[in-house]
Amino acid sequence: MALDAALLQILACPEDKGPLYYVQDEGLLFNPRLSRAYEVRDDIPVMLVEEARTLDEAEAARLRERIERERIPPTFEP
């Protein structure tokens, strides 16, 4: 099950307050500016800075490329 579209429109990174990218099949919300990933567990986004994963450069680059290739939209336009 996907996150509700209305919820996605208001989700922001709790650290830098910028938009995120929802990579549904990987169950995460990605912040490309900080190379951070927030997990989505049981269709609930875990938006705690202390629970976010900082991704290594290779993983962050893979997600950035995927977002561009698949045209995954940000949660909101800044």
DOTORRO-993026 format. One record per residue: residue number from 1; residue in three letters; x, y, z of N, C-alpha, C, O in turn. Coordinates in pm, 1 decimal. Layout:
# DOTORRO-993026
   seq   type        n.x        n.y        n.z       ca.x       ca.y       ca.z        c.x        c.y        c.z        o.x        o.y        o.z
   NUM    Ala          X          Y          Z          X          Y          Z          X          Y          Z          X          Y          Z
...
***
This chain:
# DOTORRO-993026
   seq   type        n.x        n.y        n.z       ca.x       ca.y       ca.z        c.x        c.y        c.z        o.x        o.y        o.z
     1    Met       84.6     -118.3        0.0        0.0        0.0        0.0       88.9      124.4        0.0      191.7      127.3       67.7
     2    Ala       50.0      225.5      -74.7      126.3      349.6      -86.4       81.9      451.0       18.5      -27.3      442.5       74.6
     3    Leu      169.6      545.7       42.5      133.3      654.8      132.0       25.9      740.7       66.0       23.8      755.2      -56.3
     4    Asp      -61.2      796.3      145.4     -167.8      881.2       98.4     -110.0     1005.1       28.4      -16.1     1066.9       78.7
     5    Ala     -165.4     1040.2      -85.4     -116.7     1154.3     -163.8     -122.8     1284.7      -84.6      -32.7     1367.9      -95.6
     6    Ala     -226.8     1303.1       -5.9     -238.7     1425.4       74.5     -128.7     1432.8      179.5      -75.2     1540.3      206.8
     7    Leu      -95.3     1319.1      237.8       14.0     1315.0      335.8      146.6     1347.2      268.7      226.5     1424.0      322.3
     8    Leu      170.3     1289.1      152.3      296.4     1313.1       81.8      317.6     1461.4       53.2      430.6     1509.9       58.0
     9    Gln      210.3     1533.2       23.7      222.2     1675.0      -10.5      268.9     1761.5      105.3      314.9     1873.6       83.6
    10    Ile      258.2     1712.2      227.0      299.5     1793.5      342.5      425.6     1741.4      410.6      475.7     1804.8      503.5
    11    Leu      477.8     1627.1      366.0      596.9     1572.0      430.8      721.5     1650.5      393.4      746.6     1678.9      276.3
    12    Ala      797.6     1684.5      494.0      924.6     1755.0      475.6     1028.9     1689.0      563.9      996.0     1624.3      663.3
    13    Cys     1153.5     1705.8      527.1     1262.2     1653.1      609.9     1259.7     1726.6      744.4     1256.0     1849.6      747.3
    14    Pro     1261.6     1653.7      853.6     1259.2     1720.3      983.6     1389.2     1794.6     1014.9     1393.8     1878.0     1105.4
    15    Glu     1493.8     1763.6      939.9     1621.7     1828.4      966.2     1638.3     1959.3      887.9     1667.6     2063.1      947.2
    16    Asp     1619.8     1955.4      754.9     1640.5     2077.4      676.9     1510.8     2138.4      622.7     1513.8     2241.0      554.7
    17    Lys     1397.3     2075.1      653.0     1262.9     2124.1      616.9     1237.2     2125.8      466.1     1140.4     2187.1      421.1
    18    Gly     1321.0     2060.6      388.8     1303.5     2055.7      244.1     1222.1     1935.3      200.9     1187.8     1849.9      282.7
    19    Pro     1190.8     1928.6       70.6     1111.3     1817.8       17.9     1187.7     1685.5       19.7     1310.6     1681.4       24.8
    20    Leu     1110.3     1578.6       15.3     1163.7     1442.4       12.9     1114.3     1374.4     -113.6     1026.6     1425.9     -182.9
    21    Tyr     1171.1     1258.7     -143.1     1129.1     1178.3     -257.5     1088.9     1041.5     -205.1     1166.6      974.2     -137.5
    22    Tyr      966.6     1001.4     -237.1      911.7      874.3     -190.0      946.7      764.2     -289.4      897.1      762.2     -402.0
    23    Val     1032.5      673.1     -245.9     1069.7      557.3     -326.9      989.6      440.8     -269.4     1034.6      368.9     -180.3
    24    Gln      870.6      425.4     -323.3      770.4      337.1     -264.4      817.6      193.0     -250.1      803.5      134.8     -142.6
    25    Asp      873.4      133.6     -356.1      909.2       -8.1     -348.8     1028.1      -35.9     -257.0     1052.8     -150.9     -220.8
    26    Glu     1101.8       68.9     -219.2     1211.7       52.8     -123.8     1169.6       94.3       16.8     1246.6       79.9      111.7
    27    Gly     1048.2      145.6       29.9      995.2      183.7      160.4     1073.8      293.7      228.1     1108.1      284.2      345.9
    28    Leu     1102.6      400.7      150.4     1177.7      509.9      211.2     1143.5      643.6      149.7     1095.6      653.6       36.7
    29    Leu     1169.9      744.7      228.1     1163.4      883.7      183.8     1307.4      933.4      183.5     1377.6      923.8      284.2
    30    Phe     1350.6      986.2       70.1     1491.6     1020.9       50.9     1510.8     1171.3       44.2     1437.4     1241.7      -25.1
    31    Asn     1611.1     1219.7      117.5     1652.0     1359.7      111.7     1786.5     1362.4       39.5     1888.3     1325.8       98.2
    32    Pro     1788.5     1405.6      -87.7     1914.0     1405.8     -162.8     2012.8     1512.7     -117.2     2132.5     1500.8     -143.4
    33    Arg     1965.3     1615.9      -50.2     2053.9     1722.6       -4.3     2143.4     1676.3      109.4     2259.2     1717.0      118.5
    34    Leu     2089.6     1590.9      196.2     2164.0     1542.4      312.5     2204.2     1395.5      299.4     2269.1     1340.2      388.2
    35    Ser     2165.1     1332.3      187.4     2188.8     1187.9      166.9     2132.3     1107.3      283.6     2198.6     1020.0      339.6
    36    Arg     2009.0     1139.2      318.0     1940.3     1072.9      429.4     1818.0      998.1      380.3     1751.9     1040.2      285.4
    37    Ala     1788.3      886.6      445.6     1669.8      807.8      413.0     1588.0      786.3      539.5     1640.2      747.1      643.9
    38    Tyr     1459.2      812.8      527.4     1364.0      789.4      635.4     1279.2      669.1      595.3     1221.3      667.4      486.7
    39    Glu     1271.7      569.9      681.2     1196.7      448.7      650.4     1046.4      471.3      658.7      997.4      556.1      733.4
    40    Val      975.5      392.2      579.2      829.2      386.3      587.1      798.0      245.9      635.8      820.6      148.0      564.7
    41    Arg      746.0      236.8      757.5      715.7      107.3      819.0      564.5       91.9      833.3      497.3      176.1      892.8
    42    Asp      513.1      -16.4      778.0      368.2      -41.9      783.9      288.5       79.1      736.1      187.2      116.6      795.1
    43    Asp      337.1      139.1      627.6      273.4      255.9      565.9      274.0      380.0      654.4      191.6      469.8      637.0
    44    Ile      366.6      384.4      748.8      381.1      500.5      836.3      524.0      553.3      822.6      619.0      481.0      852.6
    45    Pro      540.9      678.5      777.6      675.7      733.4      766.6      734.8      761.7      904.1      670.3      823.5      988.8
    46    Val      856.7      716.6      925.3      927.3      739.1     1051.6     1013.9      863.1     1031.3     1124.0      855.5      976.7
    47    Met      962.7      976.4     1075.9     1024.5     1105.4     1048.7     1105.4     1158.1     1166.9     1095.4     1275.8     1201.7
    48    Leu     1183.8     1073.1     1227.2     1269.8     1112.6     1338.6     1413.0     1120.7     1288.6     1463.6     1025.1     1229.7
    49    Val     1478.9     1233.6     1311.4     1616.8     1252.8     1265.6     1706.9     1142.7     1318.8     1792.7     1091.7     1246.7
    50    Glu     1687.7     1106.0     1444.5     1775.1     1005.2     1504.8     1752.5      864.5     1448.5     1834.6      775.5     1471.1
    51    Glu     1643.8      843.5     1376.5     1616.9      712.8     1315.5     1649.5      710.4     1166.3     1643.1      604.6     1103.7
    52    Ala     1683.7      823.7     1109.7     1717.4      830.3      967.4     1852.2      762.6      943.7     1938.8      758.7     1031.1
    53    Arg     1866.8      709.3      821.4     1994.6      649.3      782.0     2068.7      748.6      693.2     2012.8      802.8      597.9
    54    Thr     2195.2      771.3      726.2     2280.1      849.1      637.1     2339.9      751.3      537.2     2405.5      654.3      575.0
    55    Leu     2316.3      778.1      409.1     2359.2      686.9      304.2     2500.8      719.1      258.0     2543.1      834.7      258.2
    56    Asp     2573.1      614.5      218.4     2705.0      640.1      161.1     2685.3      700.5       22.0     2574.8      698.2      -32.1
    57    Glu     2791.3      753.7      -34.5     2780.1      826.7     -160.5     2726.7      739.7     -274.1     2648.4      787.6     -356.2
    58    Ala     2766.9      615.0     -280.2     2720.3      526.2     -387.3     2569.2      504.0     -378.9     2500.0      509.5     -480.6
    59    Glu     2518.5      479.4     -259.8     2374.7      456.0     -242.1     2295.4      584.0     -269.4     2189.7      579.3     -332.4
    60    Ala     2345.5      696.8     -222.7     2277.9      824.2     -247.6     2276.3      854.8     -397.6     2175.2      901.4     -450.1
    61    Ala     2386.8      829.1     -466.4     2393.3      852.3     -610.7     2295.6      761.0     -683.9     2230.0      804.2     -778.7
    62    Arg     2285.1      635.9     -641.4     2191.4      542.0     -703.1     2048.3      594.6     -691.6     1972.3      590.7     -788.4
    63    Leu     2012.0      643.8     -572.4     1876.5      695.8     -552.4     1853.5      824.0     -631.3     1745.2      842.9     -686.7
    64    Arg     1952.1      912.3     -637.6     1937.7     1035.4     -716.6     1913.6     1001.6     -863.9     1826.8     1060.4     -928.5
    65    Glu     1990.6      907.3     -915.8     1973.7      865.8    -1055.1     1836.4      803.5    -1078.1     1771.9      830.0    -1179.5
    66    Arg     1792.3      721.5     -984.3     1661.5      657.9     -997.4     1550.0      762.6     -996.9     1457.0      754.5    -1077.1
    67    Ile     1559.1      859.5     -907.8     1459.1      966.0     -899.4     1452.3     1042.3    -1031.3     1343.8     1074.1    -1080.2
    68    Glu     1567.0     1070.7    -1087.4     1570.4     1141.8    -1214.8     1516.1     1054.8    -1328.1     1433.1     1100.1    -1406.8
    69    Arg     1562.4      930.9    -1336.6     1522.7      839.9    -1443.9     1371.9      811.6    -1441.7     1306.3      810.9    -1545.8
    70    Glu     1318.0      788.2    -1320.4     1176.3      753.4    -1306.7     1086.9      875.5    -1286.1      964.8      863.9    -1275.8
    71    Arg     1149.8      991.7    -1280.4     1077.5     1117.4    -1260.0      989.7     1113.2    -1135.6      872.3     1149.9    -1138.5
    72    Ile     1049.4     1067.8    -1027.4      978.2     1063.3     -899.1      965.6     1207.5     -849.8     1066.5     1276.7     -836.1
    73    Pro      845.5     1252.9     -823.5      827.8     1393.1     -782.6      863.3     1414.5     -635.4      856.5     1322.0     -554.4
    74    Pro      901.3     1538.3     -602.5      924.7     1569.3     -461.1      791.0     1577.3     -387.6      685.3     1590.8     -449.3
    75    Thr      797.8     1568.9     -256.7      675.2     1574.6     -177.5      605.6     1710.1     -190.9      483.4     1718.9     -179.0
    76    Phe      682.7     1814.2     -215.4      626.9     1947.4     -241.8      731.9     2026.9     -316.2      849.3     1990.1     -318.1
    77    Glu      689.5     2135.5     -377.2      781.3     2225.7     -447.1      817.4     2340.4     -352.6      729.3     2409.8     -301.9
    78    Pro      946.2     2359.6     -329.6      987.2     2467.7     -238.3      961.1     2606.1     -295.9      990.2     2706.5     -231.0
***
